[in-house]
Amino acid sequence: MVHSTLRMVLPSEKQAEVLQVLSPMAERIRLEPGCVACNIYQDMRDRRVIMLEEVWRCEKEMERHLRSEQYRNVLLVMEMALERPEVSFNEVSRSTGVETIEKARLGTAET
């Protein structure tokens, strides 16, 4: 699984435009083969910061997406950023859930 994040600081006057572009795009990305999740977040402390998060089943499907017309639009949005966008691609080999919290909490209670 590949976890992709794109964090951008955008001009305040471009916020509405960027969200109008990214929101429907995220809906279409979610329908692409191999897409596990696609979400858009706005920082509560700095409203100029928008993050696009994508999760892909495998690197091959993510790379196909990066070559797509959809992603070309993401690149155009990135050009509006006030500073260099932060981009990361993380390969996930293992994932857990609430059981990790329970295990840690039980471990803490036993000491």
Secondary structure, DSSP 8 states (H G I E B T S, - for coil): -EEEEEEEE--GGGHHHHHHHHHHHHHHHHTSTTEEEEEEEE-SS-TTEEEEEEEESSHHHHHHHHTSHHHHHHHHHHTT-SS--EEEEEE-S----HHHHHHHHHHHHH-
